């Protein structure tokens, strides 16, 4: 089912008595919904709108097509079932094409087999908006049921989090409203005691909790008053990442008097093991991080989630793959632990990755399909777009607008009063009942001012709402919507802010000293609480670090593609620590909506837990391969993925994305559960990669791995991973790959495409594999012309039983 096209608001049936075990099912059928219908059905013109444009739902075009869809839904049900044996609840026509219906499981099975029916899923009790990525990724309908539903998704899989700790009292980590958690004999971790409450941090859901701060203490950076000498999260980041991967299902996200949906982890039944090694003000020390990773592997975690990367190159090593951090992770993988690491937030610039090694799954960040927008409607009739997760002012009323600079109690205030951070310097009598206008200064960028504080100031002064106007901005500055309890909007476009300033000044008469005689500017703030769902998702987020990957800190290109995969990482709602200060807009809150590859990595960690649950014998490389080879390179509308780029104007521009932006593509959990083929690799293969990488010191390899370079794979591009990268292609080069069949016997045809400047051939062109069998194939690349830039392609293996495996190919043709 194509989820994420819509948030389905499903009806609980009250007073409807139907005999038997009838339940609510959501059915999707063939044919495009209104939002994406581009024409083609007899007598019905296209209804799809251009990207951000609103569709006129009252137009004849739309209503006639909607009626057409509804009639088809009714006809389908009427042909299959007797009248009175079912009850259709809704027809979904706008964002998805389908309906909800109350009927028996036997009838649902009949529906499932009917021609034209795409999916039939039992209602999973969504209310309003979920937060939102489990639905966007298709987990509740496509993946969780295979593991026994959400209440078994990730059962007995232990995810270790090397992060800033956890807030154990959060409902996302509670054990009291779920089935009791039994022991996990394979996990040997311990639970520290909270020095303040004298209670331990574990509850069955949280299965281990330790902190690592010896290096931080030795460096004099550790402050027990705010850093907590325990696993307690003093930052918020660790609670957020743990909840994304393994938080409980269906936890209401409440802030500012509003509910923003239900939060759920990717694997809601997985256990959480906390290894705190990051701290509020100074980050962390590699020594502490390595100790935490070491302990986690020792304790028996299945998955490691790392939203951490080096600030800069380690001074003692010149090779990216050989430093204490990456070498420790090589050991973790050798021990069978799957490692997901954030790719870094240095985008959109090339060579900004902080996750380099082939044994790690490096995760880039995508924007999913929610966009929050709002409008300020001024008295001159002009509507200014902005963002603001807030309620509207009274819909049929306008309010006087007053600028903070015009309502000062004392004009000698030394700091910037237009920031609206201190209510005591503004005149409450002039602000009360009006809309307060504030200015977005550099203080917001550095974190010394916050939108939360503007909201608190406006509320304290009795304002009905506030407007925060951005009057100058650096190209590519990113503004995230912040939930606030009163009407509020951030005008991010400088030209819109200038329109507001002009209207305010023209409407506000002043005396010869510049003092306001009367406030005549009026306006109202729209409703920003409901998201707009976009078919253009996913897109690569502007901040997500880009390839190419580097093999040394002289920035020489590696024969290895990074990032590996793309996952949601922008505007992600999840648990927060009330004492966390990582984000000034969420101080004291239980939830936060934040962005970063830090948010993307735990999505992959949680999905990896689902794969591990279904395939307990799969090692890290098999899980990584399944995720990569089944990922998607198109957005929800079927167009090639795009990447956000900085622009000279405020708005982001979109460019065609490449494997340097997204790796193999955007994660597709349902397909990953059943990949057909895997590209497996182990410790010896990774050693072979290190030993054949030009410029890597053999002694350095021995130093970090305690292994001699006996094994050779001939060339680093021969490492058996689901991507092929040749950074320096001279003439012709042949690389080999081995695939292993993890499904029933199947015949695969192999095809390849590549930019015309590089010829590509595969051999053989087809192969049949029995269950568990492995087969080699070769790929030959020939530089037809020397371009001095990277070219991209893809190898696709299509199976006779419906599996499809694809791997990216990246090469740069060079002279000798």
C-alpha positions in Angstrom: 0.0 0.0 0.0 1.3 3.4 -0.8 1.4 5.0 2.6 2.6 8.5 3.2 0.4 9.7 0.3 -2.0 10.5 3.1 -2.6 10.4 6.7 -5.6 8.3 7.1 -8.1 9.4 9.8 -10.1 6.3 10.5 -13.4 6.0 12.1 -14.2 4.0 15.2 -17.6 2.6 14.7 -20.0 3.4 17.5 -23.2 1.5 17.9 -22.8 -0.6 14.8 -23.5 -4.2 15.7 -22.3 -6.8 13.2 -22.1 -10.4 14.0 -18.9 -12.3 13.7 -15.4 -10.9 13.9 -15.8 -8.0 11.6 -13.0 -5.4 11.6 -12.0 -2.2 9.8 -9.8 -2.6 6.7 -8.2 -0.1 4.5 -8.2 -1.0 0.9 -6.2 0.6 -1.9 -7.1 0.1 -5.5 -5.6 0.7 -8.9 -5.9 4.1 -10.4 -4.5 7.5 -9.4 -6.1 9.7 -6.7 -7.0 13.3 -7.4 -3.7 14.7 -6.3 -1.7 12.7 -8.8 -4.1 12.0 -11.6 -2.6 13.3 -14.8 -5.4 12.2 -17.2 -5.9 9.1 -19.3 -9.3 7.8 -18.1 -12.1 8.3 -20.6 -13.9 11.6 -20.1 -11.9 12.8 -17.2 -9.3 15.5 -17.4 -6.1 15.6 -15.2 -6.6 16.8 -11.7 -2.9 16.8 -10.5 -1.5 20.2 -9.5 2.0 21.5 -9.9 4.2 20.8 -6.8 3.1 23.3 -4.1 -0.1 24.5 -5.8 -3.3 23.8 -4.0 -5.9 21.8 -5.9 -9.3 23.4 -6.3 -11.4 20.6 -4.7 -14.7 22.4 -5.6 -13.9 22.5 -9.3 -16.0 20.5 -11.8 -12.9 18.6 -12.9 -12.1 17.4 -9.4 -15.7 16.7 -8.2 -16.5 14.6 -11.3 -13.3 12.6 -11.0 -14.0 12.1 -7.3 -17.5 10.8 -8.0 -16.1 8.5 -10.6 -13.6 7.0 -8.1 -16.3 6.6 -5.5 -18.6 4.8 -7.9 -15.8 2.4 -8.8 -15.3 1.7 -5.0 -19.0 1.0 -4.5 -19.2 -1.1 -7.6 -16.3 -3.3 -6.5 -17.9 -3.9 -3.1 -21.4 -4.4 -4.6 -20.1 -7.0 -7.1 -18.3 -9.0 -4.4 -20.6 -8.9 -1.4 -24.3 -9.0 -0.5 -25.7 -5.7 0.6 -25.8 -5.5 4.4 -22.9 -7.9 4.9 -20.4 -5.0 4.9 -20.3 -1.3 5.7 -18.1 1.1 3.6 -16.9 3.9 5.9 -15.0 6.2 3.6 -13.9 6.5 0.1 -10.4 7.9 -0.1 -10.0 9.9 -3.4 -7.8 12.8 -2.8 -4.4 11.6 -1.5 -4.9 7.9 -2.0 -7.3 5.9 -4.1 -9.1 3.5 -1.9 -11.7 3.1 0.9 -12.2 1.9 4.4 -14.7 -0.9 5.1 -16.0 -2.8 8.0 -16.2 -6.5 7.1 -15.1 -10.0 8.2 -11.6 -11.4 7.7 -13.0 -13.9 5.2 -14.5 -11.0 3.1 -11.2 -9.2 3.4 -9.5 -12.2 1.9 -11.9 -12.2 -1.0 -11.2 -8.5 -1.5 -7.5 -9.1 -1.4 -7.8 -11.5 -4.4 -10.1 -9.3 -6.4 -8.8 -7.8 -9.7 -7.7 -4.2 -9.3 -7.1 -4.3 -5.6 -3.6 -3.3 -4.6 -3.7 -3.9 -0.8 -6.0 -4.8 2.0 -4.7 -3.9 5.5 -6.3 -4.1 8.9 -6.8 -0.8 10.5 -3.9 0.2 12.7 -5.8 2.9 14.5 -4.1 6.0 13.1 -5.4 9.3 14.5 -4.6 12.6 12.9 -1.0 12.7 11.9 1.5 10.1 12.9 5.0 11.1 13.4 5.3 10.1 10.6 8.1 8.0 9.3 6.8 4.6 10.3 3.8 5.2 7.9 6.0 7.0 5.3 8.2 3.9 5.2 5.3 1.5 5.1 6.1 -0.3 8.4 2.7 -0.7 10.0 1.2 -2.4 7.0 4.0 -4.0 5.1 6.7 -4.9 7.6 5.4 -5.1 11.2 2.7 -7.8 10.4 5.4 -10.2 9.2 7.0 -10.0 12.6 3.7 -10.5 14.5 2.5 -6.8 14.4 3.9 -3.8 16.2 3.7 -5.5 19.6 6.3 -8.0 18.4 8.3 -5.9 15.9 11.9 -6.2 17.0 11.2 -8.7 19.8 14.4 -9.8 21.6 16.7 -7.7 19.3 19.0 -5.5 21.3 20.0 -2.1 19.9 22.9 -0.3 21.5 23.0 3.5 21.4 26.3 5.3 21.8 24.9 8.7 22.5 24.0 11.2 25.2 22.1 8.8 27.4 18.4 8.4 27.9 15.5 9.9 29.9 14.2 6.6 31.3 10.9 8.0 32.6 9.6 8.9 29.1 6.5 7.0 27.9 8.4 6.0 24.7 10.5 3.8 26.9 7.9 2.7 29.4 7.3 -1.1 30.0 4.0 -0.8 31.9 1.6 -0.6 28.9 3.0 -3.5 26.9 3.2 -7.2 27.3 5.9 -8.0 30.0 9.4 -8.2 28.6 11.1 -11.5 29.4 14.9 -11.8 29.9 17.2 -11.8 26.9 19.8 -14.4 27.9 22.3 -13.4 25.2 22.6 -9.8 26.5 25.0 -9.4 29.4 25.0 -5.6 30.0 24.5 -4.0 33.3 22.2 -1.2 34.6 23.7 1.6 36.6 21.9 3.0 39.6 20.7 6.7 39.4 22.8 8.4 42.1 19.8 10.7 42.9 16.8 8.4 43.0 18.8 5.2 43.9 16.7 3.4 41.2 18.3 1.6 38.3 17.7 2.8 34.8 16.3 -0.4 33.4 12.7 -1.6 33.1 12.7 -4.5 30.7 12.4 -2.2 27.7 15.6 -0.5 28.6 17.8 -3.5 29.2 21.2 -1.9 29.8 22.4 1.6 30.8 26.0 2.7 31.4 27.9 5.9 31.0 31.5 6.5 29.9 33.2 9.8 30.9 36.7 8.9 32.1 38.3 10.8 29.2 35.9 13.7 29.6 36.7 13.9 33.4 40.5 13.6 32.7 40.2 16.5 30.3 38.4 18.6 32.8 35.4 18.9 30.5 32.9 17.0 32.6 30.6 18.9 34.9 28.5 16.5 37.0 25.9 19.2 37.7 24.7 19.3 34.1 26.4 16.3 32.5 25.1 13.7 35.1 27.5 11.0 36.2 25.0 8.4 35.1 23.2 7.3 31.9 20.7 10.2 32.4 20.3 12.3 29.2 21.4 15.9 29.9 21.1 16.8 26.3 18.0 15.3 24.6 19.8 13.8 21.6 20.2 10.3 23.0 16.5 10.0 24.0 15.5 11.2 20.6 17.7 8.7 18.6 16.6 5.8 20.9 13.0 6.6 20.4 13.3 6.8 16.6 14.8 3.3 16.4 13.0 1.5 19.2 10.5 3.7 21.0 7.1 2.3 21.9 4.3 2.4 19.4 1.5 5.0 19.4 2.8 7.5 22.0 0.9 10.8 21.8 3.1 13.7 20.9 1.8 16.7 22.9 3.2 20.2 22.9 1.7 23.6 23.5 -1.7 22.2 24.1 -1.8 20.4 20.8 -1.3 16.7 19.8 0.9 16.3 16.7 0.1 12.6 16.2 1.5 9.4 17.6 5.2 8.6 17.8 6.6 5.2 17.2 10.0 3.6 16.8 10.9 1.6 13.7 11.1 -1.6 15.9 8.8 -0.8 18.8 9.5 -4.1 20.6 13.3 -4.0 20.4 15.3 -3.6 23.6 17.3 -0.5 24.3 20.9 -0.6 25.6 22.3 2.8 26.5 26.0 3.6 26.3 26.3 7.2 27.2 29.5 8.8 25.9 28.3 12.2 24.5 27.7 15.2 26.6 25.8 18.5 26.5 28.4 21.2 25.9 31.5 19.5 24.6 30.3 16.5 22.7 32.5 13.5 23.5 36.0 12.1 23.5 36.9 9.2 21.1 38.4 7.3 24.1 35.0 7.3 25.8 33.1 6.5 22.6 35.4 3.6 21.8 35.0 2.3 25.3 31.3 2.5 24.9 31.4 0.6 21.6 33.7 -2.0 23.0 31.4 -2.5 26.0 28.3 -2.7 23.9 29.8 -5.4 21.7 30.9 -7.2 24.7 27.5 -7.1 26.3 25.9 -8.7 23.2 24.0 -6.0 21.4 22.8 -7.0 17.9 22.8 -3.5 16.4 24.8 -0.3 17.1 23.3 3.1 16.4 25.9 5.8 16.2 24.8 9.4 15.7 28.3 10.5 16.2 31.3 11.2 14.0 34.8 12.8 14.4 35.1 16.6 14.5 38.1 16.4 12.2 40.7 13.9 11.1 42.5 12.0 13.8 46.0 13.5 14.1 47.8 10.2 14.4 46.4 8.4 11.3 46.4 9.5 7.7 44.0 6.7 6.5 40.3 7.4 7.0 39.6 3.6 7.5 42.2 3.2 10.1 41.7 5.1 13.3 40.6 3.9 16.7 37.0 4.6 16.0 36.7 2.8 12.7 39.0 0.0 13.8 36.8 -0.6 16.8 33.8 -0.8 14.6 35.6 -3.3 12.3 35.9 -5.4 15.4 32.2 -4.9 16.2 31.3 -6.1 12.7 33.6 -9.0 13.1 31.6 -9.9 16.2 28.4 -9.9 14.1 27.1 -6.5 15.2 25.4 -4.3 12.5 26.6 -0.7 12.7 24.6 2.3 11.5 26.4 5.6 11.6 25.3 9.1 10.6 27.0 10.2 7.4 27.5 13.8 8.7 25.8 17.2 8.4 28.4 18.9 6.2 26.2 19.0 3.1 25.5 20.0 0.4 29.3 20.3 -0.2 31.3 17.3 -1.6 33.7 15.2 0.4 32.0 16.2 3.7 31.3 12.7 5.0 32.4 11.6 8.5 31.6 7.9 8.0 34.1 6.2 5.7 34.6 2.5 6.2 33.0 -0.3 4.2 32.0 -2.3 7.3 29.8 0.6 8.5 26.4 1.5 7.1 26.7 5.2 6.5 23.3 6.9 6.5 22.4 10.1 4.6 19.3 12.2 5.6 16.1 12.6 3.5 13.2 14.9 3.9 9.9 12.9 4.1 6.5 14.0 2.8 5.4 16.5 5.5 5.8 20.2 5.0 4.5 22.7 7.5 3.4 26.1 6.1 1.4 29.0 7.4 0.3 32.5 6.2 0.1 36.0 7.6 -2.8 37.9 6.0 -2.3 41.7 6.2 -4.9 44.4 6.2 -4.0 45.4 2.6 -5.2 41.9 1.5 -1.7 40.6 0.9 -0.9 37.1 2.2 2.7 36.4 3.2 3.9 32.8 3.4 5.9 31.5 6.3 6.2 28.6 8.7 4.7 28.1 12.1 3.4 25.0 13.8 0.7 27.0 15.6 -3.0 27.5 15.8 -4.6 30.4 13.9 -5.9 33.7 15.4 -9.7 33.9 15.4 -10.6 33.1 11.7 -13.1 36.0 11.2 -11.1 38.7 13.0 -8.1 40.9 12.3 -5.8 42.3 15.0 -3.6 45.3 15.4 0.1 44.7 14.8 2.7 46.3 17.0 6.5 46.2 16.5 8.6 45.4 19.6 10.8 48.5 18.9 7.7 50.7 19.1 6.5 49.3 22.5 9.7 49.7 24.6 9.3 50.7 28.2 12.7 52.3 28.1 14.3 53.3 24.8 17.8 53.1 26.2 17.8 49.3 26.2 21.3 48.2 25.3 20.6 44.9 23.5 18.3 44.1 20.6 14.7 44.3 21.9 13.2 43.3 18.6 14.3 39.7 19.4 11.3 39.6 21.9 13.3 37.5 24.4 12.5 39.6 27.5 8.9 40.6 28.2 9.9 43.0 31.0 11.3 45.5 28.6 8.1 45.8 26.5 4.9 47.7 27.4 2.2 45.2 28.2 -0.6 47.8 27.8 0.4 48.4 24.1 0.9 44.7 23.3 -2.1 43.1 25.0 -4.7 41.8 22.6 -2.5 42.6 19.6 -0.1 40.8 17.3 3.6 41.4 18.4 6.1 41.9 15.5 9.6 40.7 16.2 12.9 40.5 14.2 14.9 37.3 13.5 18.5 38.3 14.3 21.8 36.5 14.4 21.0 35.6 18.1 18.6 33.0 16.8 21.2 31.4 14.6 23.7 31.0 17.4 21.1 29.8 19.9 21.1 32.7 22.4 17.5 33.6 21.2 14.7 31.1 20.5 11.3 31.0 18.9 10.0 29.3 22.1 11.1 32.4 24.1 9.3 34.7 21.6 6.2 32.7 22.1 6.6 32.9 25.9 7.2 36.7 25.7 4.1 37.2 23.6 2.0 35.1 25.9 3.3 36.9 29.0 2.3 40.3 27.5 -1.2 39.1 26.5 -0.6 39.2 22.8 -2.9 37.2 20.6 0.1 36.0 18.5 3.4 37.0 17.1 5.3 37.4 13.8 9.0 36.8 13.5 10.4 38.4 10.4 13.7 37.4 8.8 15.2 40.7 7.3 18.5 39.4 6.1 19.8 35.8 5.6 22.8 33.9 4.4 22.1 31.8 1.3 20.9 28.3 2.1 20.0 29.1 5.7 17.6 26.4 6.9 14.5 27.3 9.0 12.6 24.5 10.8 9.0 25.0 12.0 8.8 25.1 15.8 5.6 24.2 17.6 4.2 27.0 19.8 1.1 27.2 21.9 -0.2 30.5 20.6 -0.6 31.8 17.0 2.8 32.5 15.6 4.6 32.6 12.2 8.2 32.9 11.0 8.4 34.8 7.7 11.5 33.3 6.2 11.5 35.0 2.8 13.3 38.4 3.0 11.1 39.9 0.3 8.0 38.9 2.3 9.5 40.4 5.4 10.2 43.7 3.5 6.5 43.7 2.4 5.5 43.4 6.0 7.8 46.2 7.1 6.6 48.4 4.3 2.9 47.8 5.1 3.6 48.4 8.8 5.4 51.6 8.2 2.8 53.0 5.8 0.0 52.1 8.2 1.7 53.5 11.4 1.6 57.3 11.7 4.5 58.9 13.8 5.2 62.2 15.3 8.4 64.3 14.4 10.4 62.3 16.9 9.5 59.0 15.3 7.2 58.0 18.2 4.0 56.1 17.0 0.8 58.2 17.2 -1.5 55.2 16.5 -1.1 51.6 15.5 -3.2 51.1 12.3 -1.5 48.0 10.7 -3.7 44.9 11.0 -3.5 41.2 10.2 -4.4 37.7 11.1 -2.3 34.5 11.4 -3.4 31.3 9.6 -3.5 27.7 10.9 -0.1 26.0 10.7 -0.8 22.8 12.6 -1.7 20.6 9.6 1.0 19.4 7.4 0.9 19.4 3.6 1.9 16.0 2.2 4.1 16.1 -0.8 4.6 13.6 -3.6 8.0 15.0 -4.2 9.4 13.1 -1.1 11.8 11.8 -0.4 14.5 14.4 -1.2 18.1 14.5 0.0 18.3 17.1 2.8 20.5 20.1 2.2 22.6 19.4 5.3 23.2 15.7 4.6 27.0 15.1 3.9 27.9 14.3 0.3 30.5 12.0 -1.3 32.8 11.1 -2.9 34.3 9.2 -0.1 38.0 9.8 0.8 40.7 7.3 1.7 43.0 9.7 3.5 43.0 13.1 5.0 44.7 14.6 2.0 41.2 14.1 0.5 42.2 11.5 -2.1 39.2 9.7 -3.5 38.5 6.1 -2.3 37.4 3.2 -4.4 34.3 2.9 -2.2 30.9 4.6 -2.4 29.6 6.5 0.5 27.0 7.3 1.8 25.4 3.8 1.7 21.7 4.6 2.0 19.2 7.4 2.6 16.7 7.5 5.4 14.3 10.1 6.9 16.3 12.7 8.9 14.5 16.1 8.6 11.8 17.4 11.0 11.6 14.1 13.0 9.4 14.0 16.0 10.6 11.8 18.9 11.2 11.7 22.6 13.2 14.5 24.4 14.7 14.9 27.8 13.0 17.6 29.7 16.4 18.7 31.1 17.9 18.6 27.6 19.3 21.8 26.2 20.5 20.6 22.8 17.7 22.6 21.1 16.7 25.9 22.8 13.2 25.7 21.3 12.5 22.4 23.2 13.9 23.2 26.6 11.6 21.5 29.2 9.6 19.6 26.6 9.0 15.9 26.4 9.2 15.8 22.6 11.2 17.6 19.9 11.1 17.8 16.2 14.7 18.1 14.9 16.7 17.3 11.8 20.1 15.8 11.1 21.8 12.6 9.9 21.7 11.9 13.6 18.0 11.2 13.1 18.5 9.1 9.9 20.9 6.6 11.4 18.5 5.3 14.1 15.9 4.8 11.4 18.3 2.3 9.7 19.3 0.8 13.1 15.6 0.1 13.9 14.8 -1.3 10.4 18.0 -3.5 10.7 16.5 -4.9 13.9 13.4 -6.0 12.0 15.6 -7.7 9.4 17.6 -9.4 12.2 14.4 -10.6 13.8 13.2 -12.2 10.6 16.7 -13.5 9.6 18.5 -14.2 12.8 21.4 -15.9 10.9 22.2 -12.9 8.8 25.4 -11.1 9.5 26.0 -7.3 9.3 27.0 -7.4 5.6 23.9 -9.4 4.6 21.6 -6.9 6.4 23.4 -4.0 4.8 23.2 -5.6 1.4 19.4 -6.3 1.8 18.8 -2.6 2.7 21.0 -1.3 -0.1 19.9 -3.5 -3.0 16.2 -3.0 -2.5 16.3 0.8 -1.9 14.5 3.1 -4.2 15.9 5.8 -6.5 12.5 7.5 -7.3 10.3 9.7 -5.2 6.6 9.1 -4.4 5.5 10.5 -7.8 7.9 8.1 -9.6 10.4 10.7 -10.5 14.2 10.3 -10.0 15.3 11.4 -6.5 16.3 15.1 -6.1 18.7 16.7 -3.7 18.4 20.1 -2.0 21.1 22.5 -2.8 22.0 25.9 -1.6 20.8 28.8 -3.7 21.6 32.5 -3.9 18.0 33.2 -2.9 16.4 32.1 0.4 14.6 29.2 -1.2 16.4 25.9 -1.7 16.9 24.7 -5.2 16.5 21.1 -6.2 19.0 19.2 -8.5 19.0 15.7 -9.8 20.5 13.5 -7.0 23.4 11.1 -7.5 24.8 8.1 -5.5 27.1 10.7 -3.8 24.0 12.1 -2.3 21.9 9.0 -1.5 24.3 6.0 -1.9 22.1 3.1 -3.2 18.8 5.0 -2.7 16.1 5.6 -0.1 15.4 2.7 2.3 12.5 0.4 1.5 11.9 -1.8 4.6 9.3 -4.1 3.0 11.5 -5.0 0.1 14.6 -5.4 2.4 12.9 -8.2 4.3 13.0 -10.3 1.1 15.9 -9.2 -1.1 16.3 -12.4 -3.1 20.1 -12.1 -3.3 22.7 -10.7 -1.0 26.3 -9.5 -1.4 28.0 -11.0 1.6 31.4 -10.0 3.1 33.3 -10.6 6.3 36.3 -9.6 8.2 38.8 -11.2 5.8 37.2 -9.3 2.9 37.5 -6.0 4.7 41.2 -6.8 5.4 41.6 -7.5 1.7 40.1 -4.1 0.9 42.5 -2.3 3.3 45.5 -4.3 2.0 44.8 -3.4 -1.7 44.0 0.3 -1.1 46.9 2.3 -2.6 48.7 4.4 -0.1 47.6 2.5 3.0 50.6 1.5 5.2 50.6 -2.2 5.7 52.1 -1.7 9.2 49.2 0.6 10.0 46.8 -2.2 9.0 48.6 -4.7 11.2 48.7 -2.1 14.0 44.9 -1.7 14.0 43.8 -5.2 13.0 46.6 -7.4 14.4 46.4 -9.2 11.0 49.0 -9.4 8.3 48.2 -8.6 4.7 48.1 -12.2 3.4 44.7 -11.8 1.8 44.4 -9.9 -1.4 41.3 -9.2 -3.5 43.4 -7.6 -6.3 41.9 -4.2 -6.2 39.7 -2.4 -3.5 36.9 -2.2 -6.1 36.6 -6.0 -5.8 35.3 -5.9 -2.2 32.1 -7.8 -2.3 29.7 -4.9 -1.5 26.5 -3.8 -3.3 28.1 -0.9 -5.1 31.0 -0.5 -7.5 33.3 2.5 -7.4 36.5 3.1 -9.5 37.9 6.5 -8.7 40.7 6.3 -11.3 39.6 4.3 -14.4 42.3 4.0 -16.9 41.5 2.0 -20.1 39.6 -1.2 -19.1 39.0 -2.6 -15.6 37.1 -5.7 -14.6 35.7 -6.2 -11.1 33.9 -9.2 -9.7 31.0 -9.7 -7.3 29.5 -12.8 -5.7 25.8 -13.0 -4.9 24.2 -15.5 -2.6 20.5 -16.6 -3.0 18.5 -16.2 0.3 15.2 -17.2 -1.3 13.9 -20.1 -3.4 15.5 -21.2 -6.7 15.4 -18.3 -9.1 16.9 -17.3 -12.5 18.2 -13.7 -12.7 18.9 -11.7 -15.9 21.7 -9.1 -15.4 21.6 -5.8 -17.2 23.8 -2.7 -16.9 23.5 1.0 -17.9 26.2 3.6 -17.7 27.0 7.1 -18.9 28.0 7.0 -22.6 31.6 8.1 -21.8 32.2 4.7 -20.1 31.3 1.3 -21.6 29.9 -1.3 -19.3 29.5 -5.1 -19.7 28.4 -7.9 -17.4 29.2 -11.6 -17.6 27.2 -13.8 -17.5 24.0 -12.1 -18.6 21.9 -14.6 -16.7 22.3 -17.1 -13.8 20.2 -19.6 -12.0 20.8 -20.0 -8.2 19.4 -22.7 -6.0 18.6 -21.8 -2.3 21.7 -20.9 -0.4 23.9 -21.1 -3.6 26.5 -18.4 -4.5 27.5 -17.3 -8.0 30.2 -14.9 -9.3 29.7 -12.4 -12.0 32.1 -9.8 -13.5 31.6 -6.2 -14.6 34.0 -4.7 -17.1 34.2 -0.9 -17.4 36.1 0.9 -20.3 36.8 4.6 -20.4 35.7 5.8 -23.8 36.7 9.4 -23.1 38.4 11.2 -20.3 36.0 13.6 -18.7 37.7 14.3 -15.4 34.4 14.0 -13.6 32.4 11.1 -12.1 29.9 9.2 -14.2 27.1 7.1 -12.8 25.3 3.9 -13.8 23.5 0.9 -12.4 23.5 -2.9 -12.6 20.1 -4.5 -12.2 19.4 -8.2 -11.6 15.8 -9.2 -12.2 14.6 -12.5 -10.9 12.1 -14.9 -12.4 10.2 -14.9 -9.1 9.9 -11.1 -8.9 13.0 -10.1 -6.9 14.9 -7.1 -8.2 18.4 -6.3 -7.0 20.2 -3.2 -8.1 23.6 -1.7 -7.3 25.1 1.7 -8.2 28.2 2.0 -10.4 30.4 5.1 -10.1 33.6 5.7 -12.1 35.8 8.5 -13.3 37.8 8.0 -16.6 41.4 9.1 -16.3 44.5 9.2 -18.4 47.4 7.1 -17.0 
